[in-house]
Amino acid sequence: IWFTSDMKQCEVINFQEKFSEIKALYKVWLKRQITPLGRVAVLKSLILSKIVYLWLLLPNPPDKLVDALQKTMYKFVWNRKQDRISRKIAIKSIAKGGLGIPKLRDYINALKLIWVRKLKTSDHKWKNIIKVTYPKVTLLEQLGSSLPIEELHLNKFWNDVFQAYKQFGRKIKVESSDELAAEPIFCNDKIQVGNRSICYKNWIDNKVFCIKNILKENGAFMTFNQFKEKYEINTDCITYIGCVQAIKSYILKTGLTIDNNMSNHMIKTLKVIYSGQKGARLYYEVLIQDANKPKCCEKWETKLNTDINWNTSFKKIQKIREIKLKWFQIRLVQRILATNVVLAHMGVEKDVTCSFCGKERDAIEHIFWRCEHVKRFWEQLQTVVNNACANGLFVNLNESIILFGHDCSFKSDDTFDLIILLAKFFIYKCKVKKNIPQFNLFRNYLKTAFEAYKYIAIINMSYDKFTKEWQFYQTLMES
Ligand SMILES: [Zn+2]
C-alpha cells in the first residue's frame, strides 16, 4: 500500500495501480470460453480479492473510479456484448433471481461495517486512539444513527465507516416491539417531522436517545408534563407533541405495537452488525436487498396464467452444482435462452417454428413441455420412473415441474431434480441439432453423466453418499 501525506490521494494512487492490473486480468480471461456465471466466479475470486484489503484499510475511492470499475465488470461478465439481464437484477444473488455480480458500492460499505463491529469486539490498542481522538464515537451504542457524524470531524476513513453505517440502518427493519422501542429517535430517516428527520441536541445531552426513553412503564408515551418532570429539558409542548406524533406514525407503518416498556434491547442496526461473525457477507446481503423482481417473473405468470413460487424456483437454481447446467436453467427461467424466434430476430435462423414439430411457434414453454414430441418423451420418462424406480415418489409431471423444477403439490428429491434438469438440457441439445428427442438416447446420455458424477464422487471420497442418492434411479439408465 502506498501512503501519502494527503489521505485523499492515498486511495487514488493505490486504486489506479490495481485497476490496471485488473484490466490485464480481464484480457486473459476473456480469451477463454466460459459462461457468464464462470466469469462472475472469476470476478469474485481473482479480481475482487486483489482490492478487498485496500477497501478494508483505506478510505473509499472516489465514486468516479468505483463506477468505472463497476462498468468494466458488467462488460466483462457479458463478454463486452450487451447485458442480457438488467443490472438491477444481475447484482442480486442467484437465490434471489440474479447472477451475483458484485455491486461495488455496497461491497465497499459492507467492508467498512466490519470496523463498526470491531469497535465492540476487538481489544486492540487502536481503539484507545479512537477513544482519545473521537471520544463521542464510544457513544455509538446509545446513539445509533443519532451519532452526530458531521460534528465529530472524523477523518475520511472513519467518516466512510459511519456513512456506511447510516446506509445500512436504512435497510434494517424492526420486527418486534422490543426492537421498535430501542429505535433511536434522532437522525432517523423513519421518524420525520415536516418530511425531515429531527435532532434535538439538548434532548440527547439529557440522555433521551431512543423511543423507550419517552415511554411510561405500560408502553404509553409520557405526557409533556411527565416528560418535563423526568428530564428537565428546556423544550416546549408543541415540539414534544410533534415528536411523539412522528414516532406514532412510524409505529403505525411498522404494524407493530408497544404494550410495555420492559425492553432491554440494543438498537437493531447494531444488533445485526454485531451478529456478523466473520467478514462482511451478511452486511453485503442486507445492503443489496431491494424490492426489484426479475422481469421474467411477471412474463412467465402471464404466459402460463398461474402463480409461481419464485423463491423456490431460484433456490433450486442455487442448488445446481454443475455450472453449465446452472447457466442453462438461469437462461431458461430468465427467458433468455435462444429460441428460433430470437435466432430469427438475430438473422441466424429463418424459420420461427418449432425445430421438432415444425408447426407451432418456437417458445421456451413449447420446446420443453407443450410440443407433442417432447410430451411423448416426458411420458416415457414418467412411466419408467413410476414403474421401475422405488424412490417412493409418485411422479405426475406438469409444466411447472419441468420448467421451474418444482410444483406445490410435488415433493421431489435432489437426484430426481437433477435428472429432470439433465433431460431438459438433453432436449435443448436436440433442439439445437434439430433432432427429435428420443428417450432411449437420453438413457445413454444420462448414463454418461452418471459415470462422470461417479468419478467425481470417488475423487471427493463421497462415494457412499453418491450411491445412496442414485440407488433408485439405476433402472433409468438401462435401456
Ligand atoms: Zn413443437
Residues whose N, C-alpha, C, O or C-beta is under 5 A from the ligand:
A	BS01	ZN	C354 F356 C357 G358 E360 C371 E372
